[in-house]
Amino acid sequence: MSTPTNRMPLIDALKAIAAMLVLLNHFSSYGPLAATAREALPGLMGWLFEYGRMAVQIFLVIAGFLAARALSAQGQALGASPLPLLWKRYLRLAVPYLAALGLAIAAAAIADHWMDDEAIPARATFKQWLAHAVLMHGLLGFDALSAGVWYIAIDFQLFALMAVLLWLGRVKLVAPALVLAVAAASLFWFNRDASWDNWAIYFFGSYGLGAAAWWASERRQMSAWLGVIATVAIAALVVDFRLRIALALAVALTLGFSRRTGLLEQWPNARPLAFLGQISYSIFLVHFPVLLLANGLYSKLELSSPTSAIFGLLAALTASIGAATLFYRWIESPAASRRITAALGWLFGKGLDAAHKVPGLTPLLTLFARRA
């Protein structure tokens, strides 16, 4: 969700930590820098490789928490069609995402001249790019053009599923009950089958825990509601223990209690965490192109010592944060996104005007517009 005007320091801090863990997970996984650094720091690199990916659960829970806040703050159903909300959500995700894909494609082309490594995505095809643009690359079986882009598609699916469930509810309390029922189904069944991991239903348990934390913190009997949430999640863990779900539950309970006690909007008062939380999506998007270039340069310079690899990773981390700062300012920030969207709308309008001047095409465009 777009960042609210009144910032929530705890959510910023959690997003900052999660973004850095995802970044470090990828830094410990791809290219000669990771392989060489692992020789010097096997324990740390191994832990980041194994557990850094768990930070995605933090993003999932926060996304569900903020989606409930935006779509159904009082547990109400959606009265109008969710389609305009889905289009707005798509634009919010896609404008920076498509720009980052361009960076990833360019970085892969440069890195491919400097090294031969399986971390470099194959040259992009138009069909592959189009599948990414409509957020269906995983469902259609296309290889990812950048690390982590599967999450953007899943995030959109999750938001769409929740919006549709809230719209189908139509009656207060029934709508959130539908969301929680689907979340329970995810926790007990779908999340236990990895063949569903390209679909929102696989992750909806964690997303639903975040939504439930928001709704529980709205109620007078907060402890009872959070107890119900914890009981359902713990029962799912008894059936099949998954560390990722345990982490999601811990984050959801933290958000619920912190909102009720007022800590959500007061703690921690740390500017670096607030800043990293604000640009966390940009960090998520641009760090892999930076990592590809860092690995390519490391290989081109024919460096091989663990010390040089560690310094290379630190330089790549610093460059990632710097690139994310610029990317946020010029691409992702609400003001920049509005400018880009307005420019695209202007171009689209000019294209329609030009199309109407083509003989015989105006009647077809008019017919299409009526049917749409």
N, C-alpha and C positions, 0 to 999 in steps of 0.2 A: 504494500500500500504506500501511497505517497506520504511523506513525513508530515505529521500534523503541525499546526502553527505552534501550539504549546508542546515543546519537546518533552519527551520522557527520558530522563537520564539513564534509568536502569535499562530500558530497551536499547538505547544508543550503546551502552556498555556491552550488553549481550551481543548485539550485532557486530560491534567492533571485534570482540573476542572470537566470534564465530567466523567472521571474514578472514581474520589473520590465521586461524587454525586451518581453514580450507586452503588458503594460500600456501601455508607451510606443508600441508599434506601433498599438494601438487609439487612443491619444490623438492620434497623428499621422494618423489615418484618418477619424475621425468628427466631424461637426458643424462649426459656424462657428469654434470655437476652433482646430481643426486648420487650417482653410483660412486663417484670418488669421495664425496663428503661422508658417505656411509662408512668408509674405511676408518675415518678418524672418530666419528661419532655414531657408532652402530646402535647404541641404546636409544639415543634421542631421535635419530632418523628413523629407526624402526618403529618407535612409538608414534611418531607423526604419521608415518605411512599407514600404520594399523588403525589408529584411533582418530586422527585428524578429521577424517571424513564424517565422524559422528557429529561434528559441529553443524551439519546440515539440519539436524533435528532442532537446533535452536532457532534457525530461520523458519522452519515449518511451524513451530509452536507460536512464534511471534507473528507470523503471517496470519494464522488462524485467529489469534487474539485481536489483531488490528482489523481483520475482515469482519469479525463480529461487531466490533466498535463502529465500523463504517456502515455496515449493511443492516444491522439489527441490534442497536445499542440497548434497547429495552426488551429484547426477546420477541420483537414483532416480526410479522411476515412481510415480505416485499409485496407491495400493492401493485406496482407497475411491472411491465416486462423487464427482465434483466438484461436484454440485449444492449441497450445504451451503456449500461455499466460495464458489460464485457468489452465493448469497443473502447471505452475509456481506459480500462485496465490494459487492454492490448497495446494501446498507444503508449501508456506509461512504461510498459516493459520493452516494447519493440523499438522505440526510437533510439535509446542508448544501446540496446542489444544488437541491432543491425549495424550501427556504427562500429561496435566492438568486433563484430564478425569481419568487417572490412579490415580492421587492424590485424586480426588473427590470420586472415588469408595472406595479407602482405608480409607479416612476420614469418609465416611458414615458407613463403617463397624465398625470402632472404636466407633464412636458416638452412633451407634445403641446398643452397649453394655452398654453405660453410661446413656442413656435416651430413653424415648419413646415420639417421637415428629413427627408431620406430615412434618416437614421441611426435615427430612432425606429421601433421595430417596430410593425406594425399591431396593433390591439386583439386580444388573445388570445381564441381560441375554446376551448370545452371539448375538442373533438377535438385541437386543436393542443396544449393543455396535457397531455392524456392521452398523446399521442405523445411529448412530452418526458419525461413521468413514467416511461414504460417504456423510455426511451433509444432510441427508434426514429424520432425526428423527421426525421433525415436520410434514412433508408431509405424513409420514407413520403412524402417530398417536402414536408414542412411547413417554413415559414419559421422561422428561429431566433428565440426570444424574447429572447435576449441574445447578445452577441458571445462567441465562444469555446466555447459549450456543445456544439458538435459534438465537441470533444475528450473530454468526459466520456463520451459514448456510445462513442467509439472506444476509450477506455481500458477500458471494461467489456468490449467485444468482444475486445480483445487479451488481457485476463486470461482470459476464457472460452476463447478459442482455445488459449492455452497450457496451461490446465488440462486441456482435453480431449485435447490431444496427449500430455501427460504421462500421462494416464490410459490412453490407447490403447497406449502403449509397453509397460507392464507388466513390462518387463525392464530392469535397470540398464544404462545406456549407450544402450539403444535409444530410450528416451524422449527424452533430450536430442538424439539424432540426428534424431528426427522434427521437433523444434522447429527445429533448425538447417537441415534440408532445406526446411522451409516458409519460413524466413527467407531462404534463398538464392533460392527461387522468387519471393519478393516483390522482392528486390533486382534480379533479372535480368529479371523480366517485369511483375508486377502494379504495382510502383511506377512503372513507366514509362508507365502508362496512367491518366490522371486520371479516367476514368470509374469507377474502383474506389475513389475517395476517400471514399466513405461506408461502406466496408467495412474490417475490421481487416486483411485481407490486404495492402492497399495500404501500411500502415504497419508491417507485421510485420517487415520487414527491420531497421529501427532497433531495434524492441523485441527482436528476436532477437539483435542485436549486444550489447545490454545483458545478456541472459541468458547469452550465450556468454562475456562478460567475467567474470561471476561464476564459471561453471564452469571457465574457464581458470585463474583465480586460485586454484582449489582444487588444481590438479595440480602435481606436481613439475617437470615439463617445461613450465613456464608460458610461457617465451619461444617454444617451438615451437608451443604451442596458440594463443597470440596471433598468431603469425606466420601460421598457417593462417587465422584469422579475418580478419586484415588482407589476406591474399592474395585471399580470396573477395570481400571488399568492394571492393578495388582493381580486381579483374577486372570487377566490375559497373560501376565508375566508368569503366573503359576502354571498355566497351560503350556506356555512356551516362552522361556526367559530370553529376552532380547535386550542387550545393553542399550541399544538406541531408543527403545521404548521407555526404559527406566529413566534415561536422560530427558526424554520429552516430558515425562510425568513430573520430574523434578523442576524443570523450567516452567511448566504450566502452573504448578503449585506456588512457585516463587512469584510469578506474575500476579496470580490471584490474591495472595496475601499482601504483596507489596502495594497493589492498587487499593485494597481495603484500608491499609494502614497509612497510606499517603507517601510511602517510600518511592513509589513508581515515578513520581514527578519531582522528587527531591534528592535522590541518592543514586549513584555516586556523583559528587560534584567535581568531575575530572575533565578538564577541557580536551586532553588528548583522546580520551575515550569518546567524548561527544563528537569530536571531529571525525574520528575513524568510523564511528557509527553512522554519521551523516553521509559519508562517501563509501559506505560498505558495498553498495551495489556496484559502484564504479570499480572498486578494488576487485570484486568478484569477476567483473567483465574483462579488465585489461591486464590482470597479472600474468595470464598465460602467454599472450603475445610477448610480453617483456621477458618471461622465462625462456621462450624459444630463442629470442635474440641473444640472451645471456649465454645460453648453452651453445649456440652457434659460434659466438665470439670466443668462448672458452676453447672450443674445438679448433677453430681457425688459428688461434694463437699457439696451439699445440701444448697447452698447459696440462699437467697431469698430477700435481701434488695435492694431497688433501687440504693443505693450508690454502692454496690458491682457490680450490673449490669452495671452501667455506667463505672466503672473502668474496668470491664471485656470487654466491647465494645472498650474502648480506647486501652487496651492491644491487642485485636484482630486486631484493625486497625494498630497498630504499627507492629504486627507480619505479617500482610498481606503485608505491604510495604517491610519489611525485606525479606519475602519469595519471593516476586515479584522481588526484586533486584537479589537474587540468581538465580531465575528461568530465568530471562532475561540473566544473564551472561552465564549460562550453557546450556540453551535450546533455548531461543527465539532470541538472538542476531544473526546478519547475519553470523558471524564466527562460532558460535555454530551450527546454523541451517545447514550450509554447511558441517560441520563435521558429523552431524547426517545423513544428506541426503547421503553423500558419503559412510558412514558405511552401511546404508540400501541398497544402490546400490551394494556394495561389497557383502553383504549377498545374495542379489537377484541373482547376477552373479554366486556365488558359488552354490546356489540352482539349477540354470539352468545347470551348469556343472555336478552336481550330477545326475540331471534328465536325461541328455543325456547318462549317463552310464547305465541306466536301459534298458534292452533288449526290443526292440519293441516300446519304447517311443520316440526315436529320430525322426522317420518319422512324428509322430503326432505333435511334437513341431515345426518341420520345416514347416509343412502345416499351422499351426496356425500363425507362424511368417509371412508367405507370405500373408495370408489373412489380418493380422493386418496392 
